[in-house]
Amino acid sequence: MAEGLALIIEDSQTQANIIGRMLKDEDWVFVTAKSLGEALPLIVQKRPPLVFVDVFLGEENSLPQLSQIRDLALDATIAVMTAGSRRESIDETLDMARKANADYVLKKPFARKQIRAIVQNAEQDMAEGKRRRHALVIDDSPTVVSVTAQILGDHGFRVSTANSMEDALANTDIGHVDLVVSDIFMPGMGGLEGIKVIKSAWPKVKVVAMSAGLETRITPERATNAALRHGADAELKKPFKPLDLINLTVELMAA
């Protein structure tokens, strides 16, 4: 696998050059392709660890073919780029990109720091020698989010976090997800309704529902049982020990 090589699939040479300059600033080299027909042989030949692909390549929509890119570049970080169009909204693009296992969705124009974050993720995957599994932690308690993210990060996950279900589902930086660890009781949509939406956004995701109960109105057992009925794969009662979470995670990821 070529280290530090990115493939930019973009029909606008100007846009490709802008992204290329950002990558050069991060000490990466790049190659470009103006169509999927040009890109697929390059993926096979050069095995780039990082792929940027525009959604609309002329009249061609690349999203239906994204799974083919993933099949050819199993360990690559894939970032989808879009400015939206009259045919498709950003939200529709995000939904399709998540289901096609894209790692990021970049809204054009995007900032240099976004490219840097994607490059850093790809570099860490390269150091690990594989594409790390991606976990999403959702809880309105910053302490719970921080502790849970730390536990998962220490055990090899790339971790994204959100303080509400709405933030998690609207965040275009959160593409493909393998594991979701979510609180049940949160302001807004909350965990129960959110779990159903998550299973739609990421059909293959494993979901762990967390709960400490809701004061005296409902026990943790009843809360997590309700989450299982809504589609969660496992339950975790708060407070939990790090080993409880890791053992549960290992079991779910092996299933």
C-alpha positions as CSV (number, residue, x, y, z in Angstrom):
1,M,0.0,0.0,0.0
2,A,1.4,3.4,-1.0
3,E,1.7,5.6,2.1
4,G,0.7,9.2,2.0
5,L,-1.1,8.9,-1.4
6,A,-4.6,10.2,-1.9
7,L,-6.8,9.7,-4.9
8,I,-9.1,12.7,-5.8
9,I,-12.0,11.8,-8.0
10,E,-13.3,15.1,-9.2
11,D,-14.4,16.4,-12.6
12,S,-13.4,20.0,-11.9
13,Q,-9.6,20.4,-12.2
14,T,-9.8,23.6,-10.2
15,Q,-11.5,21.8,-7.3
16,A,-9.0,18.9,-7.6
17,N,-6.1,21.4,-7.4
18,I,-7.5,23.1,-4.3
19,I,-7.8,19.8,-2.5
20,G,-4.3,18.8,-3.8
21,R,-2.7,21.9,-2.4
22,M,-4.3,21.2,1.0
23,L,-2.9,17.6,0.9
24,K,0.5,18.8,-0.1
25,D,0.5,21.0,3.0
26,E,0.0,17.8,5.0
27,D,2.9,16.1,3.2
28,W,0.7,13.9,1.1
29,V,1.0,13.3,-2.6
30,F,-2.1,12.8,-4.8
31,V,-3.4,11.6,-8.1
32,T,-6.6,12.7,-9.8
33,A,-9.3,11.1,-11.9
34,K,-12.2,12.9,-13.6
35,S,-14.5,9.9,-13.6
36,L,-15.1,6.6,-11.9
37,G,-13.9,4.9,-15.1
38,E,-10.5,6.5,-14.7
39,A,-10.5,6.0,-10.9
40,L,-11.2,2.3,-10.5
41,P,-8.0,1.1,-12.3
42,L,-6.0,3.6,-10.2
43,I,-7.4,2.2,-7.0
44,V,-6.4,-1.3,-8.0
45,Q,-2.9,-0.2,-9.2
46,K,-1.9,2.3,-6.5
47,R,-4.1,1.2,-3.5
48,P,-4.4,4.7,-2.0
49,P,-5.2,4.8,1.7
50,L,-7.3,8.0,1.2
51,V,-9.9,8.6,-1.4
52,F,-11.9,11.8,-2.1
53,V,-14.9,11.4,-4.4
54,D,-17.2,14.1,-5.7
55,V,-20.9,13.1,-5.7
56,F,-21.7,14.6,-9.1
57,L,-19.1,13.8,-11.8
58,G,-20.7,15.5,-14.8
59,E,-24.0,13.8,-15.3
60,E,-22.9,10.7,-13.2
61,N,-23.9,10.3,-9.6
62,S,-21.0,8.4,-7.9
63,L,-23.0,7.3,-4.7
64,P,-24.5,4.2,-6.2
65,Q,-21.0,3.0,-7.1
66,L,-19.5,3.9,-3.8
67,S,-19.8,0.3,-2.6
68,Q,-17.6,-0.7,-5.6
69,I,-14.9,1.8,-4.4
70,R,-15.1,0.3,-0.9
71,D,-14.8,-3.2,-2.2
72,L,-11.6,-2.2,-4.1
73,A,-10.2,-0.1,-1.2
74,L,-11.3,-2.0,1.9
75,D,-8.8,-0.2,4.3
76,A,-9.0,3.3,2.7
77,T,-10.6,6.3,4.3
78,I,-13.3,7.5,1.9
79,A,-14.5,11.1,1.9
80,V,-17.5,12.1,-0.2
81,M,-17.7,15.7,-1.4
82,T,-20.8,17.6,-2.4
83,A,-22.2,21.1,-2.8
84,G,-25.7,19.6,-3.2
85,S,-27.8,20.1,-6.3
86,R,-31.3,20.6,-7.6
87,R,-31.6,16.9,-7.8
88,E,-30.4,16.0,-4.3
89,S,-30.2,17.7,-1.0
90,I,-27.2,17.5,1.4
91,D,-29.3,15.4,3.8
92,E,-30.1,12.9,1.0
93,T,-26.4,12.7,0.1
94,L,-25.4,12.1,3.7
95,D,-28.0,9.4,4.1
96,M,-26.9,7.6,1.0
97,A,-23.2,8.0,1.8
98,R,-23.6,6.5,5.3
99,K,-25.4,3.5,3.9
100,A,-22.6,3.1,1.3
101,N,-19.9,3.1,4.0
102,A,-18.3,6.4,3.3
103,D,-16.3,7.7,6.3
104,Y,-16.9,11.5,5.8
105,V,-19.2,13.8,3.8
106,L,-17.6,17.2,3.0
107,K,-19.9,20.1,2.2
108,K,-18.2,22.4,-0.4
109,P,-16.6,24.7,0.2
110,F,-14.7,23.0,3.1
111,A,-12.0,24.2,5.4
112,R,-8.4,23.2,5.6
113,K,-8.9,21.8,9.1
114,Q,-11.4,19.3,7.8
115,I,-8.9,17.9,5.4
116,R,-6.3,17.8,8.2
117,A,-8.6,15.8,10.4
118,I,-9.3,13.3,7.6
119,V,-5.6,13.0,6.8
120,Q,-4.8,12.4,10.5
121,N,-7.4,9.6,10.7
122,A,-6.0,8.0,7.5
123,E,-2.5,8.2,8.9
124,Q,-3.5,6.5,12.2
125,D,-5.2,3.7,10.2
126,M,-2.0,3.3,8.2
127,A,0.0,3.0,11.4
128,E,-2.4,0.4,12.7
129,G,-2.2,-1.5,9.4
130,K,-5.9,-1.6,9.0
131,R,-9.1,0.5,8.9
132,R,-10.2,1.0,12.5
133,R,-13.7,0.4,13.4
134,H,-15.7,3.5,14.1
135,A,-17.7,4.1,17.2
136,L,-20.2,6.9,17.9
137,V,-21.0,7.8,21.5
138,I,-24.2,9.8,22.2
139,D,-25.0,11.2,25.6
140,D,-26.1,14.5,27.0
141,S,-23.6,14.1,29.9
142,P,-20.1,15.4,28.8
143,T,-18.6,13.2,31.5
144,V,-20.2,10.0,30.2
145,V,-19.3,10.9,26.6
146,S,-15.6,11.6,27.6
147,V,-15.2,8.4,29.7
148,T,-16.9,6.2,27.1
149,A,-15.0,7.6,24.2
150,Q,-11.7,7.1,26.1
151,I,-12.5,3.5,26.8
152,L,-13.3,2.7,23.2
153,G,-10.4,4.8,21.9
154,D,-8.0,2.9,24.1
155,H,-9.3,-0.4,22.6
156,G,-8.7,0.5,19.0
157,F,-11.8,2.4,17.9
158,R,-11.9,5.6,16.0
159,V,-14.5,7.6,18.1
160,S,-17.0,10.3,17.2
161,T,-19.2,11.9,19.9
162,A,-22.4,13.8,20.1
163,N,-24.4,15.3,23.0
164,S,-27.8,14.7,21.4
165,M,-29.3,12.4,18.8
166,E,-30.1,15.3,16.6
167,D,-26.4,16.4,16.6
168,A,-25.3,12.9,15.7
169,L,-27.6,12.5,12.8
170,A,-26.9,15.9,11.4
171,N,-23.1,15.8,11.6
172,T,-21.6,15.3,8.2
173,D,-18.3,14.3,9.7
174,I,-19.9,11.1,10.9
175,G,-20.1,8.8,8.0
176,H,-19.8,5.0,8.3
177,V,-20.3,3.7,11.8
178,D,-19.8,0.2,13.2
179,L,-20.9,0.7,16.8
180,V,-23.2,3.2,18.5
181,V,-23.3,3.6,22.3
182,S,-26.2,5.8,23.2
183,D,-28.0,7.0,26.3
184,I,-31.8,6.4,26.3
185,F,-33.0,9.5,28.1
186,M,-31.8,12.7,26.4
187,P,-33.5,16.0,25.5
188,G,-35.1,16.2,22.1
189,M,-35.6,13.0,20.0
190,G,-34.0,10.9,22.7
191,G,-32.5,7.4,22.5
192,L,-35.6,5.3,21.9
193,E,-36.8,7.1,18.8
194,G,-33.2,7.7,17.8
195,I,-32.3,4.0,17.8
196,K,-34.9,3.4,15.1
197,V,-33.4,6.2,13.0
198,I,-29.9,5.0,13.5
199,K,-30.8,1.5,12.3
200,S,-32.1,3.1,9.1
201,A,-29.0,5.4,8.6
202,W,-26.5,2.6,9.3
203,P,-28.3,-0.8,8.6
204,K,-25.4,-2.9,9.8
205,V,-24.5,-0.9,13.0
206,K,-24.4,-2.5,16.4
207,V,-26.2,-0.4,19.0
208,V,-25.6,-0.4,22.8
209,A,-28.3,1.3,24.8
210,M,-27.3,2.9,28.1
211,S,-29.6,3.9,31.0
212,A,-29.5,4.7,34.7
213,G,-33.3,4.9,34.8
214,L,-35.3,8.0,35.0
215,E,-35.4,9.0,38.7
216,T,-38.2,6.9,40.2
217,R,-40.5,6.7,37.2
218,I,-38.8,3.9,35.4
219,T,-36.1,1.4,36.3
220,P,-32.9,0.9,34.3
221,E,-34.1,-2.6,33.4
222,R,-37.4,-1.3,32.0
223,A,-35.6,1.4,30.1
224,T,-33.1,-0.8,28.4
225,N,-35.7,-3.5,27.7
226,A,-37.7,-0.8,25.8
227,A,-34.5,0.1,23.8
228,L,-34.1,-3.6,22.8
229,R,-37.6,-3.6,21.5
230,H,-36.8,-0.5,19.4
231,G,-33.8,-2.2,17.8
232,A,-30.9,-2.0,20.2
233,D,-28.5,-5.0,20.1
234,A,-27.5,-4.9,23.7
235,E,-28.1,-3.0,27.0
236,L,-25.7,-1.4,29.5
237,K,-26.7,-0.1,32.8
238,K,-25.1,3.0,34.3
239,P,-22.7,3.2,36.0
240,F,-20.7,0.6,34.3
241,K,-17.1,-0.6,34.5
242,P,-14.7,-0.2,31.6
243,L,-14.5,-4.0,31.3
244,D,-18.3,-4.3,31.1
245,L,-18.3,-2.1,28.0
246,I,-15.3,-3.7,26.4
247,N,-16.6,-7.3,26.9
248,L,-19.9,-6.3,25.5
249,T,-18.3,-4.6,22.5
250,V,-16.1,-7.6,21.7
251,E,-19.1,-9.8,21.8
252,L,-21.1,-7.6,19.5
253,M,-18.3,-7.0,17.0
254,A,-17.7,-10.8,16.7
255,A,-21.4,-11.5,16.0
